[in-house]
Structures are given as structure tokens and as C-alpha cells.
Amino acid sequence: GSWTIRAWPVQTLLVHLSHLTPVDVTRDVARYAAQLRAHYRIRPADALQVAIVPWFTARQPL
């Protein structure tokens, strides 16, 4: 169906860009992204990328 057609480019990116790491978006991350969007008037995707950083980096070993 149409969902498969739209999902294909995303799947292709995830396969070919191995340096990307998929992460779960929790409610806290979503809430923080919404606050960033409201304050800085940025796009949802950009807000999510910025919002995930504190949660993701806190779990990575140095």
C-alpha cells in the first residue's frame, strides 16, 4: 500500500547510513521537543533531534 511506498526511503536511509542509531522517543523527550518547538519555532524533526541528545548521550559510555 501507500505506507510501504512512503516507508521505503526511510528504510533505505537506515540501511545505507550505518552511523545512524535509532533511539526510542519517550514522553519526556517528546515533551522537551515540544518545548523547544514552542520556544525556538523550529520544525518537529529538528526539535526531536535536539531533544534526544541529553537522554542518548547520558547512556553512552565515554
N, C-alpha and C positions, 0 to 999 in steps of 0.2 A: 504494500500500500504506500501511500504518500509519506508515512512516517519513516519507512525504510529508505526512501529516496533522500529525505532530509537528514537522516542519521548517518548516511554513508560518508559524507565529507568529515564529520567528526570522528568516526571510527578510523578513517584513513589517516587523519592527523595523529590520533593516539598511537597508531601502529608505527608510523614513519618518524615521529618525533619522540624518540625514546627517552629524551631528557625530561619530558613532562611527567609529572607524578599526579595521578588522580587522587583527590582527597575528598572526604565526606564534608558536606556543609551542614554544620549543626545549627540549632536555633540561635545560639549565641553568635555564631559567625554571621548568620543571616540578619540578625538584629543589628550587629555592628555595621554590616554593609548598608543597611537601610539608613543608619545614622550618617554614614559617610556620604551617601547619595543626597540626603536632605541638606547636609551642611555644605558640601562642595559642588553639588549639582553635576555629578558625574554619572556615566552610564552604568547600568546594573552589572554588566560583566566586569567593568573596571573596578567597581566597588567591591565585588566579591574577591577579585584577585588581591586587592589590598587588604581586605578584611581577614582573609585566611592566614596571612603571614604570621601574626603572633601565635596562633594555635599550632600552625605547622612547624615553625622553627623551634618552638618550645619542646617538641617531641623528637627533634633530630639530634643525634649525638654530635659533639664537636670534634 
